[in-house]
Amino acid sequence: MISQRYLDQLVAHFEQPAFIDDDPIAVCHAFSDPRDQEIIGLYAALLAWGRRALILAKLEELCDRMCYEPWAFVSRFDVPRDGDRLASFGHRTFLPEDALIFTRNLGLLIRQHGSVESIFGIEHHEADVGPAIERFSMRVMQAHPETPARLQKHLARPSRRSACKRLCLYLRWMVRKGPVDLGIWMSARPEQLVLPLDVHSGRQARAWGMLKRNANDWPAAQALTEACRALAPCDPVRYDYAFFGLGAYGPPAGLQIESI
């Protein structure tokens, strides 16, 4: 089992403002209005796979298509009037038709609920953000009667055993306050967050003795979060910086692995 001291040193090293520049969260920091930040942050999280340089380039393109007013663009989105602005936008499996349908449905929900935060509707009594992720994905899928089933592949749900990595990442950005994370949502507590789990963080967690489950699914994400909660009850996902940072950048020079 890896020591808490070593994990805390990794977090201290990687959770720095310099981390922002090469990360998709950079697009959120480019805006000052929290409404813009939560909208563009959602797209950034959903598109956050592949080479980070390509992701950032795609997000810059998307901002340009939205006239650098993501909240206004989405909240007022009208397919006949605005659809052409997204007609050729895509990233990997997120096709132009997905961009169009997702933006249409999100705009409908924004007009109904007022904000992305309210669409998730995180309740203080909920043990973690699982129900909120489920709620958000279902609401987007049900926002319009002609929503194609293929959009579901971009909207992970715990009930389908997905680790929901991208939506967990998005919620970390929105809820947790720090030198990197925005902390602009007040409806949730950091202790409700679930660690964004993927193949890389899962492999590292198992190597460190913090995760026994073999699958990288929702129960595994919850189990890893519980292991982190034992170390930092009020802020378990702070250790995402240790898992991700080590995998993306390698171990910091001079820092020795410590086990217990």
C-alpha positions, 0 to 999 in steps of 0.5 A: 500500500502506497503511503499517504505522504507520497500521495500528498506530495504528488498532489502538491506537485501536480495541482499547480496553475502550470497544470492548466495550460496543457489540460482541457480545463484551460478553456474554462479558465479562458472565460470569467462568467461562471455561466460560460465556464460551466457550459464550455466545461461540459463540452471540454469534459465530453471531448476529453479523450485523445491527444490533449493538443488536439482536444485543445485545438478542437475546443478553440474551434468550438469556442469560435463557432459559438462566437466565444459566448458559449452560454448565450449560444447554447441557451438561445440555440435554434436549429434552423438559425444556428445549426450550420455553425455546428454542421461540420464540428466533430471530435473522434466519435462525437460527430457533427450530428451529435454536436447538433443534437446535444446542443439542441437538447442542452439548450432546451434544458438550460431554458427549463432549469436555468443552468447546468448545475440545476440540470444535474440537481445534486442533492446534499443528502445524496452519498455521491454524485452517481444519482446526479450523473444518472439524472443529467444523462437521462434528462439530456436524452429525454429533452426532445422526442426525436433524440437519437439513441446514438447520443447515449454513447456520449452520456455515461450512466452509473446504471450501465456500469460505466465509470462515468470518467468524463462526467466525474471529471467535469464535476470535479472542475465545477465543485472542487475549489483549488488552483486548477479546479473552478469550484463555482457550484455551491449545490454539492460538497467536494466529499460527494465527488467520485474520482475520475477512473480510467484504464490508467488511473485504475492500473496505478491504483491497483499497483499501489494496493488501493483498488482490488476490483479488476473492471474499470466500472462505477463500483470500481470508481466508488471503491477507489473514491472510498480508499481516497476518502479514508485519507481525505474525508472532505476531499477524496478526489484531490488524489486524482492529481496523483493518479493522473499526474504520475501517468501523464508526466511521470514521477517528479525528480527526487521524489521517492516512492513510499509504502506502508 
